[in-house]
């Protein structure tokens, strides 16, 4: 998982390496906010302009294209059909180019709009999608990225096997990326842009870049971007530090910032290529970039996922700890509780979820007869909610029940969100209610909602 940062020490007193010989990945942010057109007429906006500009920067040396799309009125759009046409056009002549779709929250904050582009397929499907790790303020606008939205975007990218293009504007965002990876919401080998120099974020100084880079885990690929006047110095520093480069008119509309000389994306790329070669680094081809980032490799995601397995006797303490956090731990019969809701965990019929050596979830079932069963004791560590672990546990126990010849299952729940989950995700039907025998589960509710499900229906 997260290993020792790769830029931290001199490794046993050996002299530090010179400039990296790793081919330089050039990521071009083609357009972004079209308001820049007022000061630079070369910012591409239409489908054809973006397609033509993409071809020009690829031929100049770029391998990754960070793409925004626009409607007929030149307004930013989330509509997947426009992204799809752009991606298909680019791939017609440059099939290996790495294409990134924005999921920015600056204009559209709704998760369904931001994630719509992730549903594209075939030659229209993005290889990567941007993921700004937390909310931040730009000089005149906020980029809203609440934790629930960020984590849901991670889940949808994971499901679609799309690599996140992480965007970090300060050290706190980088720290949040590590948190997401610990929860299984990011792959093992990540790509991250470090963006410096925007008002309200980390300043565009080389020392600030170094402070970010020293925290990058081994196996991650990083690129640096400078906003406005900081683009060229930060790009150059990244080349010398062994990183990669994000460059383009979204971040800086000028070739010479002090003279306000309008740039073209392809001329910005050519300058980076020249500097890189003079410093001894070659330029990564699109195919080399694909290999470096392990694009399409499902194992990159699987390496950080919780593993579902049968419970072992030595798991009992961990299982009880998880259930106790939800007031669901079994109890023995007593004068105060003559008929417990649950009085044991049957190890043979219980699964656990394990992530990085830690138990993070549990699910069980009770056989009622040869064809009927009750699913019970489904719980996930609170810190790992929203990671899909509950769904993994549920799918695993349902699969085993089918294999055992069970046709019908029932369960009881007292939490509205969980009831909704059973009904809308798995197709359960609400069939009634039962009074609780004692305080168990949600202490504020005195009854269970009964749900039933026909295993032959799925």
C-alpha positions as CSV (number, residue, x, y, z in Angstrom):
1,X,0.0,0.0,0.0
2,X,1.5,3.4,0.9
3,X,5.2,2.8,1.1
4,X,8.1,5.0,2.3
5,X,8.2,8.2,0.2
6,X,10.7,7.7,-2.7
7,X,12.4,11.1,-2.3
8,X,13.1,11.1,1.4
9,X,16.6,10.1,2.1
10,X,20.0,9.5,0.5
11,X,19.6,5.7,1.0
12,X,22.5,4.6,3.2
13,X,24.8,7.5,2.4
14,X,25.1,6.9,-1.3
15,X,25.4,10.0,-3.5
16,X,22.0,11.2,-4.8
17,X,21.1,10.4,-8.3
18,X,21.3,13.0,-11.1
19,X,18.3,14.0,-13.2
20,X,15.9,11.1,-13.7
21,X,16.2,9.1,-16.9
22,X,12.5,8.2,-16.7
23,X,10.8,9.4,-19.8
24,X,8.8,12.6,-19.1
25,X,5.0,12.4,-19.3
26,X,3.5,15.6,-20.6
27,X,-0.2,16.2,-19.6
28,X,-1.9,19.0,-21.4
29,X,-4.8,20.9,-20.0
30,X,-6.2,22.1,-23.2
31,X,-8.8,24.7,-22.3
32,X,-10.6,24.8,-18.9
33,X,-12.4,28.1,-18.5
34,X,-13.2,29.6,-21.8
35,X,-13.2,33.1,-20.2
36,X,-9.5,32.9,-21.1
37,X,-10.5,33.4,-24.7
38,X,-10.8,37.1,-23.9
39,X,-7.1,37.3,-23.5
40,X,-6.0,34.4,-25.7
41,X,-7.9,33.6,-28.9
42,X,-6.1,30.2,-29.2
43,X,-8.1,28.5,-26.4
44,X,-10.0,25.6,-28.1
45,X,-13.7,25.3,-27.4
46,X,-15.7,23.5,-30.1
47,X,-15.5,19.8,-30.7
48,X,-13.5,20.3,-33.9
49,X,-11.1,22.9,-32.2
50,X,-10.4,20.5,-29.3
51,X,-9.9,17.6,-31.7
52,X,-7.5,19.6,-33.9
53,X,-5.6,21.0,-30.9
54,X,-5.3,17.5,-29.4
55,X,-3.7,16.3,-32.5
56,X,-1.2,19.2,-32.5
57,X,-0.1,18.7,-28.9
58,X,0.2,14.9,-29.3
59,X,2.5,15.4,-32.3
60,X,4.5,17.9,-30.3
61,X,5.1,15.4,-27.5
62,X,2.1,15.2,-25.2
63,X,0.7,11.8,-24.1
64,X,-2.1,12.8,-21.7
65,X,-4.9,15.2,-22.6
66,X,-7.1,16.7,-19.8
67,X,-10.3,17.6,-21.6
68,X,-13.2,19.9,-20.8
69,X,-16.3,20.0,-23.1
70,X,-18.5,22.9,-24.1
71,X,-22.0,23.4,-25.5
72,X,-23.0,25.5,-28.5
73,X,-22.9,28.7,-26.4
74,X,-19.3,28.0,-25.2
75,X,-20.5,27.1,-21.7
76,X,-18.9,24.2,-19.9
77,X,-21.0,21.1,-20.2
78,X,-21.2,17.8,-18.4
79,X,-23.1,16.0,-21.2
80,X,-21.4,12.7,-22.0
81,X,-22.3,12.8,-25.7
82,X,-20.1,15.8,-26.3
83,X,-17.2,14.2,-24.5
84,X,-17.8,11.1,-26.4
85,X,-17.5,12.8,-29.8
86,X,-14.3,14.5,-28.7
87,X,-12.7,11.3,-27.5
88,X,-13.8,9.3,-30.6
89,X,-12.4,12.0,-32.9
90,X,-9.1,12.1,-31.1
91,X,-8.7,8.3,-31.1
92,X,-9.5,8.1,-34.8
93,X,-5.9,9.3,-35.5
94,X,-4.2,8.8,-32.1
95,X,-5.6,5.6,-30.5
96,X,-2.9,5.4,-27.8
97,X,-3.4,8.9,-26.5
98,X,-4.4,8.9,-22.8
99,X,-7.7,10.8,-22.5
100,X,-8.9,12.4,-19.2
101,X,-12.4,13.6,-18.6
102,X,-13.0,16.4,-16.1
103,X,-15.4,15.8,-13.3
104,X,-14.9,19.3,-11.9
105,X,-17.2,20.7,-9.3
106,X,-16.7,24.4,-10.2
107,X,-19.8,24.7,-12.4
108,X,-21.8,21.5,-11.9
109,X,-21.9,20.1,-8.3
110,X,-24.5,17.3,-8.7
111,X,-22.9,13.9,-8.6
112,X,-25.0,12.5,-11.5
113,X,-23.8,15.3,-13.8
114,X,-20.2,15.1,-12.7
115,X,-20.1,11.3,-13.1
116,X,-22.1,11.0,-16.3
117,X,-19.0,10.9,-18.5
118,X,-17.8,7.8,-16.6
119,X,-20.6,5.8,-18.3
120,X,-19.2,6.2,-21.8
121,X,-18.1,3.0,-23.5
122,X,-15.9,1.8,-26.4
123,X,-13.7,4.5,-28.0
124,X,-15.7,7.2,-26.2
125,X,-14.7,5.9,-22.7
126,X,-12.1,8.0,-20.9
127,X,-8.9,6.4,-19.7
128,X,-8.8,8.6,-16.7
129,X,-11.1,11.2,-14.9
130,X,-10.1,14.1,-12.8
131,X,-10.7,14.0,-9.0
132,X,-10.1,17.2,-7.0
133,X,-9.6,15.8,-3.5
134,X,-11.3,18.5,-1.4
135,X,-13.1,21.8,-1.8
136,X,-11.1,24.9,-2.4
137,X,-11.5,28.6,-3.4
138,X,-10.2,29.9,-6.7
139,X,-9.8,33.7,-6.9
140,X,-13.4,34.3,-8.0
141,X,-15.1,30.9,-7.7
142,X,-15.3,27.8,-5.4
143,X,-14.7,24.3,-6.4
144,X,-17.0,22.2,-4.2
145,X,-15.9,18.7,-3.5
146,X,-17.5,17.4,-0.3
147,X,-16.3,14.1,1.1
148,X,-19.4,12.1,0.1
149,X,-19.1,13.3,-3.6
150,X,-15.4,12.6,-3.7
151,X,-15.9,9.1,-2.3
152,X,-18.8,8.4,-4.7
153,X,-16.7,9.5,-7.7
154,X,-14.0,7.1,-6.5
155,X,-16.5,4.2,-6.3
156,X,-17.8,4.9,-9.8
157,X,-14.3,5.2,-11.3
158,X,-13.4,1.9,-9.5
159,X,-16.5,0.2,-10.9
160,X,-15.7,1.4,-14.4
161,X,-11.9,0.7,-14.1
162,X,-11.1,4.3,-14.8
163,X,-7.9,5.7,-13.2
164,X,-8.4,8.9,-11.2
165,X,-6.4,11.9,-12.2
166,X,-5.9,13.1,-8.6
167,X,-5.6,16.9,-8.2
168,X,-3.9,18.2,-5.0
169,X,-3.6,21.9,-4.4
170,X,-2.0,21.5,-0.9
171,X,-0.6,19.0,1.5
172,X,-4.0,18.4,3.1
173,X,-5.4,17.2,-0.2
174,X,-2.4,14.8,-0.5
175,X,-3.1,13.5,3.0
176,X,-6.8,12.9,2.1
177,X,-5.7,10.9,-0.9
178,X,-3.8,8.6,1.4
179,X,-6.9,8.3,3.5
180,X,-9.0,7.3,0.5
181,X,-6.4,4.7,-0.5
182,X,-6.5,3.2,3.0
183,X,-10.3,2.8,2.6
184,X,-9.8,1.0,-0.7
185,X,-11.2,4.0,-2.7
186,X,-8.1,4.5,-4.8
187,X,-5.9,2.0,-6.6
188,X,-2.4,1.0,-5.5
189,X,-0.5,2.9,-8.1
190,X,-2.0,6.4,-8.4
191,X,-1.4,9.4,-10.7
192,X,-1.5,12.8,-9.1
193,X,-1.2,16.4,-10.3
194,X,0.4,18.8,-7.8
195,X,-1.0,22.3,-8.6
196,X,0.8,25.3,-7.2
197,X,0.4,29.1,-7.4
198,X,-3.4,29.7,-7.3
199,X,-4.6,32.2,-4.8
200,X,-5.8,30.3,-1.7
201,X,-3.6,27.2,-2.3
202,X,0.0,26.3,-1.9
203,X,2.3,29.0,-3.3
204,X,4.2,28.4,-6.6
205,X,7.6,28.0,-5.1
206,X,10.1,25.2,-5.6
207,X,10.4,24.6,-1.9
208,X,6.7,24.1,-1.7
209,X,6.8,21.7,-4.5
210,X,9.6,19.8,-2.8
211,X,7.5,19.6,0.4
212,X,4.7,17.9,-1.6
213,X,6.9,15.6,-3.6
214,X,8.7,14.2,-0.5
215,X,5.4,12.8,0.6
216,X,4.6,11.0,-2.6
217,X,4.6,7.2,-2.1
218,X,6.8,4.9,-4.0
219,X,5.0,3.6,-7.1
220,X,2.9,6.7,-7.6
221,X,3.3,8.9,-10.7
222,X,3.3,12.7,-10.1
223,X,3.2,15.7,-12.3
224,X,3.5,19.4,-11.3
225,X,1.6,22.4,-12.6
226,X,2.1,26.0,-12.0
227,X,-0.8,28.4,-12.3
228,X,-0.2,31.6,-14.3
229,X,3.3,33.0,-13.9
230,X,4.4,29.9,-12.0
231,X,3.8,27.5,-14.9
232,X,7.3,27.5,-16.5
233,X,9.3,27.5,-13.2
234,X,7.2,24.7,-11.6
235,X,7.3,22.6,-14.8
236,X,11.1,23.0,-15.1
237,X,11.5,22.1,-11.4
238,X,9.4,18.9,-11.9
239,X,11.6,17.9,-14.8
240,X,14.7,18.2,-12.7
241,X,13.1,16.5,-9.7
242,X,12.2,13.3,-11.6
243,X,8.5,14.1,-11.9
244,X,6.3,14.9,-14.9
245,X,4.5,18.0,-16.2
246,X,1.0,19.3,-16.6
247,X,1.0,22.3,-18.9
248,X,-1.6,24.1,-21.0
249,X,-3.9,27.1,-21.5
250,X,-6.2,26.1,-18.7
251,X,-3.5,26.9,-16.2
252,X,-1.7,29.8,-18.0
253,X,-2.8,31.6,-21.2
254,X,0.6,33.2,-21.9
255,X,3.8,32.0,-23.4
256,X,5.8,34.9,-21.7
257,X,3.7,35.9,-18.7
258,X,5.4,39.2,-18.1
259,X,4.8,40.3,-21.7
260,X,1.3,38.8,-21.8
261,X,2.1,37.0,-25.0
262,X,-0.8,34.7,-25.9
263,X,0.4,31.0,-26.1
264,X,-0.7,28.0,-28.0
265,X,-0.9,24.7,-26.4
266,X,1.4,23.1,-28.9
267,X,4.1,25.8,-28.4
268,X,3.9,25.3,-24.6
269,X,4.5,21.6,-25.2
270,X,7.4,22.1,-27.6
271,X,9.1,24.3,-25.0
272,X,8.8,21.6,-22.4
273,X,10.1,19.0,-24.8
274,X,13.1,21.2,-25.6
275,X,13.9,21.9,-21.9
276,X,13.5,18.2,-21.0
277,X,15.8,17.1,-23.7
278,X,18.4,19.7,-22.8
279,X,18.3,18.4,-19.3
280,X,18.8,14.8,-20.5
281,X,15.2,13.4,-20.2
282,X,13.4,11.8,-23.1
283,X,9.7,12.3,-23.8
284,X,7.2,9.5,-22.9
285,X,5.2,8.2,-25.8
286,X,1.4,7.6,-25.2
287,X,2.1,3.8,-25.1
288,X,4.9,4.3,-22.6
289,X,2.6,6.4,-20.5
290,X,-0.1,3.7,-20.6
291,X,2.3,1.2,-19.4
292,X,3.6,3.4,-16.6
293,X,0.1,4.2,-15.3
294,X,-1.1,0.6,-15.8
295,X,-4.2,1.8,-17.6
296,X,-6.9,-0.8,-17.8
297,X,-5.2,-3.1,-15.3
298,X,-7.9,-4.1,-13.0
299,X,-5.3,-5.6,-10.6
300,X,-4.2,-2.0,-9.7
301,X,-7.6,-1.5,-8.1
302,X,-7.9,-5.0,-6.7
303,X,-4.7,-4.5,-4.7
304,X,-6.4,-2.0,-2.4
305,X,-9.7,-3.8,-2.0
306,X,-11.1,-5.5,1.0
307,X,-10.8,-9.3,0.8
308,X,-13.9,-11.3,1.8
309,X,-13.2,-14.7,3.4
310,X,-14.8,-17.2,5.8
311,X,-14.5,-16.3,9.5
312,X,-11.9,-18.1,11.6
313,X,-12.0,-18.7,15.4
314,X,-9.3,-16.1,15.9
315,X,-11.4,-13.5,14.3
316,X,-14.0,-13.6,17.1
317,X,-12.7,-10.6,19.1
318,X,-12.5,-8.4,16.0
319,X,-16.0,-9.4,14.8
320,X,-17.5,-8.7,18.3
321,X,-15.8,-5.3,18.3
322,X,-17.3,-4.3,15.0
323,X,-20.8,-5.6,16.0
324,X,-20.5,-3.7,19.3
325,X,-20.1,-0.4,17.6
326,X,-23.5,-0.9,16.1
327,X,-25.1,-2.3,19.3
328,X,-25.4,-5.7,17.5
329,X,-23.1,-8.0,19.5
330,X,-24.7,-11.2,20.6
331,X,-25.6,-11.6,24.3
332,X,-26.4,-14.5,26.5
333,X,-29.8,-15.1,28.0
334,X,-30.2,-13.6,31.4
335,X,-33.0,-12.6,33.8
336,X,-33.0,-9.1,32.2
337,X,-32.9,-10.5,28.6
338,X,-34.5,-13.9,28.6
339,X,-34.7,-14.1,24.8
340,X,-31.8,-12.3,23.1
341,X,-32.1,-11.0,19.6
342,X,-28.7,-12.8,18.9
343,X,-27.0,-15.1,21.3
344,X,-24.0,-16.3,19.2
345,X,-22.1,-16.0,16.0
346,X,-21.9,-19.2,13.9
347,X,-18.4,-19.2,12.6
348,X,-19.2,-21.7,9.8
349,X,-21.9,-19.3,8.4
350,X,-20.0,-16.0,8.8
351,X,-17.8,-14.0,6.5
352,X,-15.4,-11.2,7.3
353,X,-13.9,-8.4,5.2
354,X,-10.2,-7.8,5.7
355,X,-8.3,-4.7,4.5
356,X,-4.6,-4.3,5.1
357,X,-4.6,-6.8,7.9
358,X,-7.6,-5.2,9.7
359,X,-11.1,-6.7,10.0
360,X,-13.4,-4.0,8.6
361,X,-16.7,-5.9,8.1
362,X,-18.8,-9.0,9.0
363,X,-21.9,-10.7,7.7
364,X,-23.6,-14.0,8.7
365,X,-26.6,-16.1,8.0
366,X,-28.8,-18.6,9.8
367,X,-30.3,-21.7,8.1
368,X,-34.0,-22.0,8.9
369,X,-34.7,-25.2,6.9
370,X,-33.4,-26.7,3.7
371,X,-34.6,-23.9,1.5
372,X,-35.0,-20.9,3.8
373,X,-32.4,-18.8,5.6
374,X,-32.1,-15.5,7.5
375,X,-29.3,-13.1,6.8
376,X,-28.0,-11.5,9.9
377,X,-25.2,-9.5,11.6
378,X,-24.1,-7.4,8.6
379,X,-21.9,-4.6,9.9
380,X,-19.0,-2.5,8.6
381,X,-16.4,-0.5,10.6
382,X,-17.8,3.1,10.7
383,X,-14.6,4.5,9.2
384,X,-15.0,2.3,6.2
385,X,-18.7,3.0,5.3
386,X,-19.3,4.0,1.7
387,X,-16.5,1.9,0.3
388,X,-18.6,-0.9,-1.1
389,X,-17.6,-3.4,1.6
390,X,-21.2,-4.1,2.8
391,X,-22.2,-4.9,-0.8
392,X,-19.2,-7.3,-1.1
393,X,-20.2,-9.1,2.1
394,X,-23.9,-9.3,1.0
395,X,-23.1,-10.6,-2.4
396,X,-20.7,-13.2,-1.0
397,X,-23.2,-14.6,1.5
398,X,-26.0,-14.7,-1.0
399,X,-23.8,-16.6,-3.4
400,X,-23.1,-19.2,-0.8
401,X,-26.8,-19.5,0.1
402,X,-27.6,-20.2,-3.5
403,X,-24.9,-22.9,-3.7
404,X,-26.4,-24.5,-0.6
405,X,-29.8,-24.7,-2.3
406,X,-31.5,-21.9,-0.4
407,X,-34.4,-20.3,-2.3
408,X,-35.7,-17.7,0.1
409,X,-34.1,-15.4,2.6
410,X,-35.4,-12.9,5.1
411,X,-33.7,-10.3,7.2
412,X,-34.6,-7.6,9.8
413,X,-33.3,-4.0,9.9
414,X,-34.1,-0.9,11.9
415,X,-32.1,1.7,10.0
416,X,-33.9,3.5,7.1
417,X,-30.8,3.8,5.0
418,X,-30.1,0.1,5.3
419,X,-33.7,-0.8,4.5
420,X,-33.5,1.4,1.4
421,X,-30.2,-0.4,0.5
422,X,-31.7,-3.8,0.7
423,X,-34.8,-2.8,-1.3
424,X,-33.2,-0.7,-4.1
425,X,-29.8,-2.5,-4.5
426,X,-30.8,-6.1,-3.9
427,X,-34.5,-6.3,-4.6
428,X,-35.8,-7.2,-1.2
429,X,-39.5,-6.6,-0.4
430,X,-40.8,-5.2,2.9
431,X,-43.2,-7.7,4.3
432,X,-44.0,-6.4,7.8
433,X,-42.6,-5.4,11.2
434,X,-41.6,-7.2,14.5
435,X,-41.2,-5.7,17.9
436,X,-37.7,-5.8,19.4
437,X,-37.1,-8.1,22.3
438,X,-34.7,-5.7,24.0
439,X,-32.4,-2.8,23.1
440,X,-30.5,-4.0,20.1
441,X,-29.3,-2.2,17.0
442,X,-30.6,1.4,16.8
443,X,-31.5,2.2,20.4
444,X,-34.0,4.8,19.2
445,X,-36.2,2.3,17.4
446,X,-38.4,-0.3,19.1
447,X,-39.2,-2.5,16.1
448,X,-37.7,-4.3,13.1
449,X,-38.7,-3.9,9.5
450,X,-38.9,-7.4,8.0
451,X,-37.6,-7.8,4.4
452,X,-37.7,-10.9,2.2
453,X,-36.0,-11.9,-1.0
454,X,-36.4,-14.7,-3.5
455,X,-32.9,-15.9,-4.5
456,X,-34.2,-17.3,-7.7
457,X,-35.2,-13.8,-8.9
458,X,-31.5,-12.7,-9.4
